[in-house]
C-alpha cells in the first residue's frame, strides 16, 4: 500500500470518527474525489472502505462465498481453501497490518491475545470462527485461521437438496430428535458437523428449551426458547475463566429440555455423560473418522477428568446413554455428506460397545442397511411399518 493511500485512509478515519453515523463508503468516495491528483480508482475506494470499516485485504475473501477458510502463515504467505482444496493467493500484508486486523476482529468478541494468552478463539460478526496463535508459541509470525460458516444455517430439506443426506435418513433422524434421543455427530474438521447439528436441532419441538454450550458461539438455532453459552478466557490477573465443564453444570440449572455441547474435546465429556445418564436429552459433536471411532473417543475422553474415572464406569455408561451416532464427511469434491448412521444397542463386551448401522454408504450412496436396528418400540411405532429405513 502506498503512502498516499495510507494518507487517504487516515483522512477517512478522521471523518468517520467525527460522525460515527456516517456511511463509510460515501465518506471514502468523497475523500478520494478530493485527492483527485492521486488518480485513485474505484478499486482504491473499496480498499479504503475495507481498511476503515472492514478487515482490509481480508474482507473480499470473507465476502466471497466460495472461500471456505483463510489462513495466514506469514505476512506474505496467505492461503485459502475452495472446495476443500488449498491455494496460495496474491495478497501480502505487513506484520502491523495483521495485528490491526486481528485487534479489530477481536474487538467485538471481548477476547484478547497477548503474551499471557497466546492463543485465542473468537467468533466474527458473520459467524466465522477465528483462531490466532502468536510468538513465541509460533516461530516468528502471527498464525491466523478464519473458518467460515460456508454451509450456512440450512434446514434438513436444504441438506437433502444438496445431497448431504437422503430423505429416508433425514426422516429417521427427525424422529430421533423428536423422541429426545441422545445424538452424537462426528466427522473431520470442516466436514459440516455444526451445520448438521443446526438442522437437526431446528427439527425439535418449538416448545423445547434448548441450552447450548460452546467454546465460541457457532450454533445458530431458530428456536424461540434457546440460550447460548460460551466459554470465557481468564483475565489479565489469571482469574475469571469459565471452562466448558462449568458451562455444562450451569446449563443444567437453567431448566433445559435439551442440552447441546458444540464440540466435546476433553474432560467435559464426563459431565455430558452424567447429564445423559440423568435422563437429559443431549446432542454433541466430536472429531472422529467413523461412528465406531466416535464411541471409542467418548469412552476415552472422560478419563481425562481424573484417575478415579475408569473404563469400568465409562464404557457401560456410554453404551447405555448414547442412542445414535451420525458420521458426516467431506468428499474430495468439497461436498459434504452423511456417510453413516448407527444406533447403540446398550450391550457391550469388555470395551467393545455393540452398535448397528441403520444407514451406510453402498456404492457411494447412503442407503438403509436392511438390518433390524435395536431401536425402542416407541420410535419404531412413530416411524410406521412402511418406513423406508426398516
N, C-alpha and C positions, 0 to 999 in steps of 0.2 A: 504494500500500500504506500502511495506517495505521501510526502509531507503535506502537499496541497490538499489531498483528500482527507488527511487527518485534521487539517485546519477546518475543513467544511464540517466534519463530524462533530468537532468540539463546538462550532458555532450552532449547529442544530441542537446539540445537547443543552447549550445555554438557553436557547429559545424555549425549548420544551420545559426546562426547569422553571422558567418564569411563568409558564402557563401549563400546568400539569394536565389540563383537559384538552390541550391542542392535539390535532391529528398529526402524528409524526411524519407520515408520508407527505402531507400537504406542506409542512414546515420544511422538509428536506427539498421538495421541489422549489419552494420559494428561495431557500438559501442557495441552492445550486444555480438558479437563474441569476442571482446576484453575483455569482462567481463566473459569469459568462466568459471571462478571459481565459478560464481554465479549460474551456471546451469539454465540459463533462457530458456524459451520455446518459440516456435513461437507465442503463445498467448501473451506472455510478449512483443514481438516485436510489435504486433498490439496495445497493451495497451500503449506502449511508443509512437508509432506513433499518436494515438488518443490524447494523452495528449499534444504532441508538435504541431501537425498540425490540430487537430480536437477539439472536445469538451469532451475529456476524456471518462469516462464510459458512458456518454450520447450518444456518437457518434454511437455505434452499434444500439441503439434504433432509432436514426434518419435515419440510413441506412436501417432499417427493414421496408419494405413496408406494413407489416401487422399492424404496430403500428400507430394508428390514433392520439393519444395525449399522452403527457408525462407531469406529474406534480409532483412537489416536495413540500411536506408539511413541512418536517423536513429533516435533512441530512440522517437520517436512515429510512425515510418514503417516498419512491418513487413509484409512481403508473403509469400505462399505461392503455390505452384503446385499445382493439381489438374488431372489430365488434360491437362497441357500448357498450361493457361491460368492466368495470374496474377491474384491478387486481394489487396487490402489487408485486413488483419484488425484487429479492435478490441482490440489489445493494445499497451500502451505501457510502456516501460522507461526507467529513468534511465540516464545515462551510466555511473554507478558500477555499476549492476546488470549492464549489458552487460559491463563489464570483469571483474566477478566471475564471470559465467557463462563467458566465454571462457577465463579463467585455469583454471577448473575443467575445462573441456573439454580444455585443453591439458595438464593435469596428468598424464594417463595416457599421453601421447604422447611425452614427453621433448622437446617442441619449445617454442619461445618466440616471442613477438612483442614488439618494443620499438623504440626509435628507430634502433638499429643494424641491426635486422632487421624492417622494417616490413611484410613480407609473411610469411604462414605458411600452409602446407598441412598438415593432420593428419587422422588417421582417428579417429572416435569409437568407443567400445566396441561400438556396434551396427552398425558398418561404414559409417556415413555419413561423407561427406568434408566437412571444414571448411576454409574459406578465409577469411582475415581480412586486411584492409589498414587501417592506422591513419594518423592525421595525422602529419606534414604531407604524406604522399602523397595522402590524401584531404583534402577541404577543411577539415572541422571535426569529423566524427564517425567512429567506427569503422564500417567496411563489412564486413558478415559475410554469408557464404553457407554454407548447410548443404545439401549434396546427398545425399539419402537413396538407399540402395540398394533402390529400390522394387520391382524385379522379382525380387529375392532370388536365391538360389543354385539356379536352376532347371536341370533337365536338358533335353535336346532333346525328349523326349516331352512335357514340360510346355509347351515353346515351341510344339510342334505343336498342343497342345490349345487354347492361347490365340491361335492363328493367326499367331504371329510367323514361322513357317516352315512349309513344306509337307512332308509325309512324303518325297516324292521328293528334294527339296532337302536335307533332313536326312540321307537315306541317302547322297547324293553327298558331303556334307561329312564325314560319319563315315568314309567310305572315304579321303578326302583326309587326314584326321588319322591314320588307321591306317597309311597309307603314308608318313607323315613329310613331307608336302608343306609348303612354306613358305606360310603363310596370312596375309593382311592383312585385318583387319576395320576397315572405315571407316564413318564416319557423322558426324552432327552431335552437338553436346552433348546429353546425356540421351537419345540415340537407343537405347541399350541395348547398346552395344559390349562393356562389361565382362561383362554377363550372357551374351551370346552366346559370348564367349571362354571363360567358365567352363564353359558347356555343351559346347563343342567339346573343351576340354582334358579334361573328365571322360569323354570317349569314348576317350581314349588308352589304350594298353596299361597295365594297373596296375603292370607291372614297369618302366615307363619312369621315369627320374629327371628330374623337371621342376624347373628353376630359373627363378623369375620375378623380374624387376627392375622396380620401380615407384617413382614419386616418393613416393607414400604407399600403404600397404597397402590394396588394394581387391579383388584377386582372392581367391576362396575356393574352393580346389580340394578334391576328395575323395581325391586320390592319396595313397597311404601314403609315397611317396618324393618329397616335394616340399619344396623350400627356397625361402622367400620373402625377398627382399631389398628394402630401401627406401633412398632417399637420406637424407643427413643434412645438417642446417644447419651452417654454421660456428659455432664457439664465440664467446664474447664477445671473445676476442682475435683473431678472424678466422681461426682455424685449425681443422682437423678436418673440413672439408666433404667429403662424399662425393657427387659428382655421378653422374648416370646412366651416363655413359661409363665411369667407374671400376667401377661395379657390373657392367656387361657384361663388362669384361675379367676381373674376378674370378670371375664366374659361369662363364666358360669353363674355369677351373681347377678346377671342382668336379665334373667328370665328368658333365655333363648329357647326357641323351638328347634333351632338347628345351629350347630357350631361348625364354623368353617376355618380351617387353617390354610392360609395361602400356599405355604410350602413348608414341609417338615424336613429339617436338615440335621437336627441334633437331639439333645435330650428332651426337648419339648414333646417328642413323640410319646414319652411316658405319660405326660399329662393328658394328651389326646386319648390314649388308650384307656386311661382311667375314666375319662368323661364318657367314652363309648360304652365302657363296662357298666356305667351307672345308668344306661338307657338313653343317653343324649344322642339323637340322630346327628351324624357328623359327616364332613367331607374334607379331604385334604389332597394335596398333590405332593409328589416327590420325584426325584430323578431316579430312573431305573430303565434297564434295557428290555424289560418284559414284565408280565404280571407275576411270574414266579419270583423274579429278582426283587420286585416291589415288596412281596410278602417277606422275603428274606431280610430286606433292609428294615422293614417295620419291626422285625424280631431283634435286629442288632441295635438300632438307634436308642431304644430306652435304656440299654445297659450303660450308655454314656453318662446317665444320671448318677451312677454310683455303684460301688462294688456289691452293695446289698441288693441290687436289682439283677436277677439271674434269669437264665433261659427257662428255668422251671416255672417262673411266673409269666414271662413274656410270651413264650410260644403258645401255651393254651389260651392266653388272653387274646392274642391276635387271631387265633383260629376261631374263637367264639364271637368276636365283636365285628370283624371285617366281613362285609357281605359281598361286595362287588369290587373288582379291580378292572379299571379301564386303561388300556395301553394306547397311547397316541404317538405317532411318529411323523417325521418329516421325510418325504421322499427325495431322491436326488434331483427331481424336477423343481423342488421347493414347495410342492403341495403338501398339506397336512392331511392325515387320515387316521381314523381309529383302526388299529390293527388287531386288537384282541379285547374281548370282554369275558371275564371269568367270574365265577361265583365260588365262594368258600363254603365248604360243607360243614365246618365246625370240627371235623375229625383231624387228628394228627398222629404221627408216629415218630418218636424221637423228636427231631427238629423239623421234620418234613410235614407241612400242612397240606391237606388234601384240597384240591381245587378242580373245577370243571370249566372247560371252555364252552361258553354259550355261543359266542361268535368268534371266528378266527379267519385269517386270510386263506383263501383257497384259489390258486391260480391268479393271485393278485387282487382278488375281490373279497370283501368282508361278507361272509356268509354264516348262516346258522350251521352249527356242527351236527345237528340232528340228535345230539345226546339228550338225556333227561337230566338236566342240572338239578341239584338239590336246592330247590327254592321253596320257601314256605308256602303252604297251600293258599294263604290269603292273597299272595301275589299271583299265583297261577290262576286262581278264580277270577281275579281282576282282569287279567290279560285275556281270558276267554279260551275256549278249547280250540278255536281256529287260529290262534296266534301263530304268525309265520315263523317265529323263532323256535317253537316247540319241535 
